[in-house]
């Protein structure tokens, strides 16, 4: 199997099974990822769950490289959900500490690589210094255009929709003038395209309150492998699987 680092669109097209090349989709513009399995990966190795989350950060560096080289423009990662606050306090503190470290250590490197950073979700439960660090990272990278990395932290799809509804009401938008396009401008993701492909690691097959509005017509790729165990072949398989599909968006295939 070829190395994802050397895969071009034509290479991927030639390897896809099933339909002829005229049906093959381009590489997904936006890939969203539910990075599940860090804790289980660590437990299996006699490590702490926070060791697993740190391993997950290392894997993210690799995956961003692979996706960028494949031509993906937007990547959204589900880093911490609104429900994750109910985890043991030690684990929560560890994840917050990892976020702080990643922002401090990775922002300049991502900036040099042309990556724009956008935070999705609420920041009001983060301490003041961390909020400022988040704002700085977004400011430093805001003009970059090679890739956009959206970090969903303290994010929940239901809460995002509820917050959007409240904002619509506050702005006095009439029911007659409200449509999907206008409503989408009130979401955290108002300035990025909807995900073409959602990858979930760790074996579960559900959204877990992630991008509920935005995923209406997303394609899904599930793998039983834990996030830290992922390799370039898994990313290759996800992209190939996506490209072999027929996205009809509710219509029918005119050839069938």
SERO-4910 file (N, C-alpha, C, O; in steps of 0.05 Angstrom, whole numbers):
BEGIN
 pado doro    nc1    nc2    nc3   cac1   cac2   cac3    cc1    cc2    cc3    oc1    oc2    oc3
  Unk    A     17    -24      0      0      0      0     18     25      0     37     26     16
  Unk    A     12     45    -17     30     68    -19     29     86      5     10     85     21
  Unk    A     50    101      8     53    120     30     34    144     25     35    155      3
  Unk    A     18    152     45      0    174     42     16    200     35      5    217     22
  Unk    A     41    202     44     57    225     39     63    229      9     70    251      0
  Unk    A     59    208     -7     65    210    -36     40    206    -53     42    203    -77
  Unk    A     17    207    -40     -7    202    -55    -17    228    -68    -19    249    -55
  Unk    A    -23    227    -94    -36    249   -108    -65    242   -113    -73    219   -110
  Unk    A    -80    262   -123   -108    256   -129   -110    234   -150   -128    217   -149
  Unk    A    -92    234   -170    -94    214   -191    -86    187   -180    -98    167   -188
  Unk    A    -67    186   -161    -60    160   -149    -84    148   -135    -90    125   -137
  Unk    A    -98    165   -119   -121    156   -104   -143    146   -123   -155    125   -118
  Unk    A   -147    161   -145   -168    153   -164   -163    126   -176   -182    110   -179
  Unk    A   -138    120   -181   -132     95   -194   -136     71   -176   -137     48   -186
  Unk    A   -137     75   -150   -138     53   -131   -167     48   -121   -171     28   -107
  Unk    A   -185     65   -128   -212     63   -117   -227     40   -130   -227     37   -154
  Unk    A   -241     23   -113   -256      1   -124   -284     11   -134   -292     33   -128
  Unk    A   -297     -7   -149   -325     -2   -155   -330     15   -179   -324      7   -202
  Unk    A   -340     40   -175   -349     56   -197   -326     67   -214   -303     68   -205
  Unk    A   -331     74   -239   -310     84   -256   -301    112   -246   -313    124   -229
  Unk    A   -278    121   -257   -265    145   -247   -283    169   -249   -280    187   -232
  Unk    A   -302    170   -268   -319    194   -271   -336    198   -247   -346    220   -243
  Unk    A   -340    178   -230   -356    181   -206   -339    187   -181   -351    193   -160
  Unk    A   -313    185   -183   -297    188   -159   -298    217   -149   -296    236   -165
  Unk    A   -302    220   -123   -302    246   -111   -274    257   -108   -255    241   -107
  Unk    A   -271    283   -107   -244    294   -101   -237    289    -72   -254    280    -56
  Unk    A   -213    294    -64   -205    292    -36   -223    310    -20   -229    333    -28
  Unk    A   -233    301      3   -251    318     19   -238    345     26   -215    346     34
  Unk    A   -253    366     23   -242    392     30   -240    395     60   -222    408     71
  Unk    A   -260    384     75   -262    388    104   -265    360    117   -284    346    112
  Unk    A   -246    353    134   -247    328    149   -250    335    178   -234    351    189
  Unk    A   -270    324    191   -274    327    220   -267    301    234   -273    279    223
  Unk    A   -256    302    258   -246    278    271   -255    277    300   -251    296    315
  Unk    A   -267    254    307   -272    248    335   -250    230    345   -249    206    338
  Unk    A   -232    241    360   -207    227    367   -211    211    393   -204    219    415
  Unk    A   -223    187    389   -231    171    412   -211    148    417   -198    139    398
  Unk    A   -209    140    442   -192    117    449   -166    123    462   -151    105    467
  Unk    A   -161    149    469   -136    155    482   -133    141    509   -112    130    516
  Unk    A   -155    142    525   -154    130    552   -151    100    551   -135     89    566
  Unk    A   -166     87    533   -163     58    531   -136     50    521   -124     30    530
  Unk    A   -125     65    502    -98     60    492    -78     61    515    -60     44    517
  Unk    A    -81     81    532    -62     83    555    -66     61    575    -46     50    585
  Unk    A    -91     55    582    -96     34    601    -85      7    592    -73     -8    609
  Unk    A    -87      1    567    -76    -24    556    -46    -26    559    -34    -48    559
  Unk    A    -33     -3    562     -4     -2    565      6      4    593     29     10    597
  Unk    A    -13      4    612     -6     10    639      1     39    645     16     45    663
  Unk    A     -9     57    628     -4     85    631    -28     99    641    -50     88    642
  Unk    A    -25    124    649    -48    140    658    -64    150    634    -54    151    611
  Unk    A    -89    157    639   -106    167    617    -94    193    605    -96    197    581
  Unk    A    -82    209    622    -70    234    612    -46    228    594    -40    243    576
  Unk    A    -32    206    600    -11    197    582    -22    191    554    -10    197    534
  Unk    A    -46    179    554    -60    174    529    -67    199    514    -64    200    490
  Unk    A    -76    220    529    -82    245    516    -58    258    504    -59    270    483
  Unk    A    -35    256    518    -10    267    508     -1    252    482      8    264    463
  Unk    A     -5    226    483      1    210    458    -18    219    436    -10    219    412
  Unk    A    -42    226    443    -61    236    423    -52    261    409    -57    265    385
  Unk    A    -39    279    424    -29    304    413     -7    297    393     -5    309    371
  Unk    A     11    279    400     32    270    382     20    259    356     30    265    334
  Unk    A     -1    244    358    -14    232    335    -27    254    318    -26    253    293
  Unk    A    -38    274    331    -50    296    316    -30    310    298    -36    317    275
  Unk    A     -6    314    308     15    326    291     19    311    265     21    322    243
  Unk    A     20    284    268     24    267    244      0    268    226      3    271    201
  Unk    A    -24    266    237    -48    266    220    -52    292    205    -60    292    182
  Unk    A    -46    314    218    -48    340    204    -29    341    180    -36    351    159
  Unk    A     -5    330    183     14    328    161      3    311    139      5    319    115
  Unk    A     -7    287    146    -17    269    125    -41    282    110    -42    280     86
  Unk    A    -59    294    125    -83    306    112    -75    329     95    -85    333     73
  Unk    A    -56    346    105    -47    368     89    -34    359     63    -39    371     42
  Unk    A    -18    338     64     -5    328     40    -25    315     21    -20    313     -3
  Unk    A    -47    306     31    -68    295     14    -85    316      1   -101    310    -17
  Unk    A    -83    341     10    -98    363     -2   -122    372     14   -138    388      4
  Unk    A   -125    363     39   -148    372     56   -143    400     65   -121    407     74
  Unk    A   -163    417     63   -160    445     70   -169    452     98   -158    470    111
  Unk    A   -189    438    108   -200    443    135   -200    418    151   -208    396    142
  Unk    A   -191    420    176   -192    397    195   -205    407    221   -195    427    232
  Unk    A   -225    394    230   -238    400    256   -234    376    274   -241    354    267
  Unk    A   -223    382    298   -219    360    318   -237    365    342   -240    387    351
  Unk    A   -247    343    352   -265    343    376   -246    339    400   -241    316    407
  Unk    A   -236    360    411   -216    358    432   -228    354    460   -217    340    477
  Unk    A   -251    367    465   -263    366    492   -292    374    490   -298    396    481
  Unk    A   -310    357    498   -339    363    496   -350    376    521   -337    376    542
  Unk    A   -374    387    518   -387    399    542   -392    378    563   -395    384    587
  Unk    A   -395    353    555   -400    331    573   -374    321    587   -376    307    608
  Unk    A   -351    327    576   -326    317    587   -319    329    614   -302    319    628
  Unk    A   -333    351    622   -328    362    648   -335    343    670   -326    346    693
  Unk    A   -352    323    664   -361    304    685   -340    282    690   -344    265    707
  Unk    A   -318    282    675   -297    262    679   -283    268    706   -286    290    717
  Unk    A   -267    249    716   -252    254    741   -236    280    739   -224    286    718
  Unk    A   -235    295    761   -223    322    760   -193    320    752   -184    338    738
  Unk    A   -179    299    760   -152    297    752   -148    295    722   -129    306    711
  Unk    A   -166    280    709   -165    278    680   -171    305    667   -158    313    647
  Unk    A   -192    318    677   -200    344    666   -177    364    668   -170    378    649
  Unk    A   -165    365    692   -142    383    696   -119    377    677   -106    394    667
  Unk    A   -115    351    673    -94    342    655    -99    351    626    -80    360    613
  Unk    A   -124    349    617   -131    357    590   -127    387    587   -117    397    566
  Unk    A   -136    402    607   -133    431    606   -103    439    605    -95    456    589
  Unk    A    -87    425    620    -58    430    620    -46    423    593    -29    438    583
  Unk    A    -56    402    580    -46    395    554    -54    416    534    -37    423    517
  Unk    A    -78    426    535    -87    447    517    -69    472    520    -60    483    500
  Unk    A    -63    479    545    -46    502    550    -18    498    537     -7    516    524
  Unk    A     -7    474    541     19    468    531     19    468    500     38    478    488
  Unk    A     -1    456    489     -3    455    459     -4    483    448     10    489    428
  Unk    A    -20    500    459    -23    528    449      4    542    451     12    556    433
  Unk    A     17    539    474     43    553    478     65    542    460     81    558    450
  Unk    A     65    516    455     87    504    440     82    501    410    101    500    395
  Unk    A     57    499    402     52    491    375     43    515    357     44    512    333
  Unk    A     34    537    369     23    559    353     43    569    332     36    572    309
  Unk    A     68    574    340     88    585    322     94    565    300     97    573    276
  Unk    A     96    539    307    102    519    286     79    517    266     84    516    242
  Unk    A     54    517    276     31    516    258     30    541    241     23    540    217
  Unk    A     37    564    253     38    589    238     58    588    215     52    596    192
  Unk    A     81    577    220    102    574    199     93    556    177    101    559    154
  Unk    A     76    536    184     66    517    164     41    527    150     29    513    133
  Unk    A     33    552    156     10    564    142    -17    555    152    -37    556    137
  Unk    A    -18    546    177    -43    535    188    -57    558    204    -45    570    221
  Unk    A    -82    562    198    -99    580    214   -113    565    236   -124    543    231
  Unk    A   -114    575    260   -126    562    283   -152    577    289   -153    601    292
  Unk    A   -174    561    292   -200    572    301   -210    554    324   -209    530    322
  Unk    A   -219    567    345   -230    553    367   -261    553    365   -273    573    361
  Unk    A   -273    529    368   -302    526    369   -310    520    398   -295    507    412
  Unk    A   -333    528    406   -343    523    433   -339    546    451   -333    569    443
  Unk    A   -344    542    476   -343    563    496   -315    565    508   -301    545    512
  Unk    A   -308    589    515   -282    593    529   -286    605    557   -266    609    571
  Unk    A   -311    610    565   -316    624    590   -309    607    614   -307    617    637
  Unk    A   -306    580    610   -299    563    633   -269    559    635   -259    545    653
  Unk    A   -254    571    617   -225    570    618   -215    593    635   -228    614    636
  Unk    A   -191    590    647   -181    612    663   -172    635    645   -168    631    621
  Unk    A   -169    659    657   -164    683    641   -139    680    624   -139    688    600
  Unk    A   -117    670    635    -92    668    620    -95    649    596    -84    654    575
  Unk    A   -109    627    600   -113    608    578   -131    620    557   -126    616    533
  Unk    A   -151    635    564   -168    649    545   -151    668    528   -155    670    503
  Unk    A   -134    683    541   -117    701    527    -98    687    507    -93    696    485
  Unk    A    -87    664    516    -70    648    499    -85    638    475    -74    638    453
  Unk    A   -110    630    479   -126    621    456   -130    643    437   -128    640    412
  Unk    A   -137    667    447   -141    690    430   -116    697    414   -117    705    391
  Unk    A    -93    696    428    -67    702    415    -62    683    392    -53    691    370
  Unk    A    -67    657    397    -61    637    376    -79    641    351    -70    638    329
  Unk    A   -103    649    356   -121    655    333   -113    680    319   -114    681    294
  Unk    A   -104    700    334    -95    725    322    -70    721    305    -67    732    283
  Unk    A    -50    706    316    -25    702    302    -29    688    275    -15    694    256
  Unk    A    -48    669    275    -51    652    251    -74    660    233    -80    647    213
  Unk    A    -88    682    239   -113    688    225   -110    693    195   -130    689    180
  Unk    A    -87    701    186    -83    706    157    -74    682    142    -70    684    117
  Unk    A    -69    660    155    -58    636    142    -80    623    125   -104    624    132
  Unk    A    -72    610    104    -92    598     85    -85    570     75   -100    559     59
  Unk    A    -62    559     84    -55    532     74    -74    511     85    -82    493     70
  Unk    A    -80    513    110    -99    495    123   -112    510    147    -99    527    159
  Unk    A   -137    503    152   -151    514    176   -156    491    195   -168    471    188
  Unk    A   -146    495    220   -150    475    241   -170    486    261   -165    506    274
  Unk    A   -193    473    262   -214    482    281   -213    463    305   -216    439    303
  Unk    A   -209    475    329   -207    459    353   -233    463    369   -238    484    380
  Unk    A   -249    441    371   -274    442    385   -268    435    414   -264    412    421
  Unk    A   -268    455    432   -261    451    460   -283    464    477   -292    486    472
  Unk    A   -293    448    497   -317    456    512   -339    461    491   -353    481    493
  Unk    A   -342    442    473   -361    444    451   -382    422    453   -376    399    460
  Unk    A   -407    429    447   -428    410    444   -447    419    423   -455    443    422
  Unk    A   -455    401    405   -472    409    383   -499    419    391   -509    439    379
  Unk    A   -511    407    411   -537    417    421   -534    445    433   -551    462    427
  Unk    A   -513    449    449   -510    475    461   -504    496    439   -514    519    442
  Unk    A   -489    489    419   -484    508    397   -510    516    383   -514    540    378
  Unk    A   -528    497    378   -554    503    365   -571    520    384   -584    539    375
  Unk    A   -571    513    410   -587    528    429   -577    557    431   -593    576    431
  Unk    A   -551    561    432   -539    588    433   -546    603    408   -552    627    409
  Unk    A   -547    590    385   -554    603    360   -583    612    360   -589    634    351
  Unk    A   -600    595    370   -629    602    372   -633    626    389   -648    645    383
  Unk    A   -619    627    412   -621    650    430   -611    675    416   -623    697    420
  Unk    A   -590    673    401   -579    697    387   -598    706    365   -602    730    362
  Unk    A   -611    688    352   -631    695    331   -654    710    344   -663    730    333
  Unk    A   -663    701    367   -685    714    381   -676    742    390   -691    762    387
  Unk    A   -652    744    402   -642    770    411   -640    790    388   -645    814    391
  Unk    A   -633    780    364   -631    798    341   -657    805    328   -658    820    308
  Unk    A   -679    793    338   -705    800    328   -710    789    300   -726    801    285
  Unk    A   -698    767    292   -702    756    266   -730    744    265   -737    728    282
  Unk    A   -745    751    244   -772    740    242   -772    712    232   -754    704    217
  Unk    A   -792    695    239   -793    668    229   -793    667    199   -783    648    187
  Unk    A   -806    686    186   -809    686    157   -782    691    143   -777    680    121
  Unk    A   -764    705    156   -738    711    143   -717    691    150   -695    692    139
  Unk    A   -722    674    170   -702    655    179   -701    631    161   -722    617    157
  Unk    A   -678    625    149   -675    600    134   -649    587    142   -635    597    160
  Unk    A   -642    565    130   -618    550    138   -593    566    135   -574    565    151
  Unk    A   -591    581    113   -567    597    108   -563    618    129   -541    621    139
  Unk    A   -584    632    136   -582    653    156   -576    641    183   -559    651    198
  Unk    A   -590    619    190   -585    606    216   -556    597    219   -545    598    240
  Unk    A   -545    587    197   -517    577    198   -497    599    205   -476    593    216
  Unk    A   -504    624    200   -486    646    206   -484    650    236   -466    664    246
  Unk    A   -503    639    251   -502    642    281   -487    619    294   -484    619    319
  Unk    A   -478    600    279   -463    577    291   -434    583    294   -424    602    281
  Unk    A   -420    568    311   -392    572    315   -376    568    288   -355    580    284
  Unk    A   -387    552    271   -374    545    246   -383    562    222   -380    554    199
  Unk    A   -392    586    228   -404    603    207   -384    610    185   -393    616    162
  Unk    A   -359    609    190   -339    617    170   -323    594    158   -302    598    146
  Unk    A   -333    569    162   -320    546    150   -340    528    137   -364    528    145
  Unk    A   -332    513    116   -351    495    103   -359    472    120   -345    464    139
  Unk    A   -382    460    114   -391    436    129   -372    413    123   -361    411    101
  Unk    A   -369    395    142   -350    373    138   -359    353    116   -383    345    116
  Unk    A   -341    346     99   -347    326     78   -345    298     90   -360    281     84
  Unk    A   -325    295    107   -319    268    119   -314    271    149   -299    288    158
  Unk    A   -327    253    164   -322    252    193   -310    225    199   -321    204    193
  Unk    A   -286    226    211   -272    202    219   -275    198    249   -270    217    265
  Unk    A   -283    174    258   -283    169    287   -266    144    292   -270    123    280
  Unk    A   -248    147    311   -231    125    319   -243    112    345   -261    124    357
  Unk    A   -232     90    353   -239     78    379   -261     58    379   -267     46    400
  Unk    A   -274     53    356   -294     32    354   -323     40    356   -340     26    345
  Unk    A   -330     62    370   -357     71    372   -367     83    345   -351     94    330
  Unk    A   -393     81    340   -404     92    315   -427    110    322   -450    104    318
  Unk    A   -420    134    331   -440    154    338   -426    182    336   -402    184    336
  Unk    A   -443    203    336   -432    230    334   -424    242    361   -406    259    362
  Unk    A   -436    232    383   -429    242    409   -431    273    411   -414    286    422
  Unk    A   -453    284    400   -459    312    403   -439    330    388   -434    353    396
  Unk    A   -428    320    366   -408    334    351   -419    343    324   -428    327    308
  Unk    A   -418    369    319   -426    381    293   -453    371    284   -456    361    261
  Unk    A   -473    372    301   -499    360    295   -512    373    271   -523    360    253
  Unk    A   -512    400    270   -524    414    247   -507    410    222   -518    405    200
  Unk    A   -482    412    225   -463    413    202   -460    386    188   -452    385    165
  Unk    A   -466    364    202   -460    337    192   -484    325    177   -483    301    171
  Unk    A   -504    341    170   -528    330    157   -522    313    133   -535    292    129
  Unk    A   -502    320    117   -495    305     93   -466    296     93   -455    291     71
  Unk    A   -454    295    116   -426    285    117   -425    255    112   -444    241    118
  Unk    A   -403    246    102   -397    218    100   -381    210    125   -368    226    137
  Unk    A   -384    184    133   -371    175    158   -351    152    152   -355    136    134
  Unk    A   -330    152    168   -311    130    167   -304    123    196   -294    139    211
  Unk    A   -310     98    204   -305     89    231   -283     68    231   -282     51    212
  Unk    A   -266     69    251   -245     49    254   -244     40    283   -247     57    301
  Unk    A   -240     15    288   -237      5    316   -211     14    329   -208     11    353
  Unk    A   -192     23    313   -166     30    324   -168     55    341   -183     73    335
  Unk    A   -153     55    363   -153     79    380   -138    102    366   -122     97    348
  Unk    A   -144    126    374   -132    149    361   -101    148    361    -89    152    339
  Unk    A    -87    142    383    -58    142    382    -47    119    364    -24    121    356
  Unk    A    -63     99    358    -54     76    342    -57     81    312    -47     65    296
  Unk    A    -69    103    304    -75    108    276    -49    111    261    -29    122    271
  Unk    A    -48    102    236    -25    107    219    -33    117    192    -57    120    186
  Unk    A    -14    123    175    -20    135    149    -38    118    132    -53    129    115
  Unk    A    -37     92    135    -54     74    119    -83     78    127   -101     75    110
  Unk    A    -89     84    152   -116     88    160   -127    114    148   -150    115    139
  Unk    A   -111    135    147   -119    160    135   -123    155    105   -143    165     93
  Unk    A   -106    140     93   -109    134     64   -135    119     60   -149    125     40
  Unk    A   -141     99     77   -166     84     74   -190    101     77   -210     98     62
  Unk    A   -189    120     96   -212    138    100   -217    155     76   -240    159     67
  Unk    A   -195    166     64   -198    183     41   -207    167     17   -225    176      1
  Unk    A   -196    143     13   -205    126     -9   -234    118     -6   -249    118    -26
  Unk    A   -242    111     18   -270    104     23   -289    127     16   -309    123      3
  Unk    A   -282    151     25   -298    175     19   -300    179    -12   -322    184    -22
  Unk    A   -278    177    -25   -277    183    -54   -292    163    -71   -299    169    -94
  Unk    A   -297    140    -60   -311    119    -75   -341    121    -72   -356    107    -85
  Unk    A   -351    140    -56   -379    141    -50   -394    160    -70   -381    175    -84
  Unk    A   -420    157    -69   -437    173    -87   -454    192    -69   -473    184    -57
  Unk    A   -445    217    -67   -459    237    -50   -482    249    -66   -477    266    -84
  Unk    A   -506    242    -59   -529    251    -75   -544    274    -61   -560    288    -74
  Unk    A   -539    279    -36   -552    301    -21   -582    301    -24   -595    322    -28
  Unk    A   -594    277    -23   -623    274    -24   -634    270    -51   -657    263    -54
  Unk    A   -618    273    -72   -628    269    -99   -622    240   -107   -616    223    -90
  Unk    A   -626    233   -133   -620    206   -142   -598    207   -163   -593    227   -175
  Unk    A   -586    184   -166   -565    181   -187   -579    180   -214   -595    162   -219
  Unk    A   -574    199   -232   -588    199   -258   -583    175   -275   -597    169   -294
  Unk    A   -562    159   -268   -555    135   -284   -570    111   -273   -568     89   -285
  Unk    A   -584    114   -250   -598     91   -238   -628     95   -240   -643     77   -231
***
